[in-house]
Every structure is written in structure tokens, then in C-alpha cells.
Amino acid sequence: MQSKKLLENLIELAEETKAVDLVQVDFEGKGILADYMLICHGTSSTHVRGIVDKIELGIKKQKILPLGIEGYTEASWVLMDYNDVIVHVFLEETRNIYQLEELFEQYPSKHLS
């Protein structure tokens, strides 16, 4: 699946679970990490797990499996690696601490909700 289409599907699934403050970071053609990164947060650890579960199951229906998922048990910061797109699902407090968007502020980004 094309990385842009994968990103669009991931955004749609995150929005369906009421993920908060979605931000897309564009690395396409930069030769680092992935083509895109999607950052969002949930309102509780249960909400974070729900977002991750919805994304994983929704993308799995398209025959795409993540290369890895880290942080699910703690659900404070979950990283989902889909090779071309990296998804970060935070608790709001954790997101505020790490301020991941600021680390990549030199790349084009778009606030989605």
C-alpha cells in the first residue's frame, strides 16, 4: 500500500476512536525514519489502548501488519511501526512531557483535529 494511502487510513481510524490533536509530520523524500509520522493522544490509558486496537485491527483487515508495537501494556506512549508510517499514541500528560512535535518542527506538519 502506498504510504500516503496508509497514512490516510490510519488518520481515519484514529479519528473514529476520538483520538485527540492529530498531527501529521511529513518526511517523504527526506530519507529518514519513514515517509510520515502520525501523533495523537488519548484521554486515559484505556482510550490509548482503544485507539491502538482500532488502528491495528482496521489496518490488519487490509492485510498490513505492524513491524512492531511498543508500550501497549503501560499505554502512556505507544509506538506503532508500519514501516512507511510511524504512529505515536500518547496520554496527554506524556505527550506534553516529550513534545515530540517540537523535535521534528523543521519538517512540514499538519494539525488534523
MOVEN-V930598 format. One record per pair of residues at least 6 apart in sequence whose C-alpha atoms are under 7 Angstrom apart, sorted by sequence separation. I is the first residue (numbers start at 1). J is the second residue. D is the distance in Angstrom with one decimal. If there is no record, write none. Layout:
i=(I:I)
j=(J:J)
d=(D:D)
This chain:
i=(42:71:72:80:81:27:28:41:71:80:27:28:70:71:79:80:26:27:69:70:79:26:69:70:78:79:25:26:69:77:78:24:25:68:69:77:78:24:25:68:77:24:66:67:76:77:23:24:66:67:76:22:23:66:67:22:23:77:22:76:21:20:21:19:20:19:20:19:49:49:48:45:45:3:19:17:14:13:14:48:13:48:48:10:13:45:44:36:37:38:39:40:41:42:43:34:35:36:37:38:39:40:41:42:43:34:35:36:37:38:39:40:41:42:34:41:34:7:27:3:26:3:25:26:25:26:25:24:25:23:24:23:24:23:22:23:22:21:22:21)
j=(48:77:78:86:87:34:35:48:78:87:35:36:78:79:87:88:35:36:78:79:88:36:79:80:88:89:36:37:80:88:89:36:37:80:81:89:90:37:38:81:90:38:80:81:90:91:38:39:81:82:91:38:39:82:83:39:40:94:40:94:40:40:41:40:41:41:42:42:72:75:75:75:76:35:51:51:51:54:55:89:55:90:91:55:58:91:91:84:85:86:87:88:89:90:91:83:84:85:86:87:88:89:90:91:92:84:85:86:87:88:89:90:91:92:85:92:86:85:107:84:107:85:107:108:108:109:109:109:110:109:110:110:111:111:111:112:112:112:113:113)
d=(4.8:5.8:5.5:5.8:6.5:6.4:4.1:6.8:4.5:4.9:4.7:6.5:5.5:6.6:5.7:6.5:6.3:5.4:6.9:5.2:4.7:4.8:5.6:6.7:5.7:6.5:5.6:6.7:4.6:6.8:5.1:6.9:5.0:6.0:6.4:5.7:6.3:5.8:6.4:5.4:4.3:4.7:6.5:5.4:5.5:6.5:5.8:6.5:5.5:5.8:5.1:6.9:5.1:4.7:6.7:5.6:6.4:6.9:4.5:6.3:5.5:5.7:6.7:6.2:5.2:5.8:6.0:5.6:6.7:6.2:6.1:5.1:6.4:6.8:6.7:5.7:5.9:6.4:6.5:6.4:5.5:6.7:6.7:6.3:7.0:6.6:6.3:6.5:5.4:6.3:6.0:6.4:5.1:6.2:6.2:6.3:5.1:4.8:4.7:4.7:4.8:5.1:4.4:5.3:6.5:4.6:6.0:6.5:5.8:6.2:6.1:6.3:5.3:6.5:5.6:5.6:6.8:6.5:6.7:5.6:6.3:6.7:6.7:5.4:5.9:6.0:4.3:5.4:6.6:6.8:5.2:5.6:6.5:4.5:6.0:5.7:5.2:7.0:5.5:5.2)
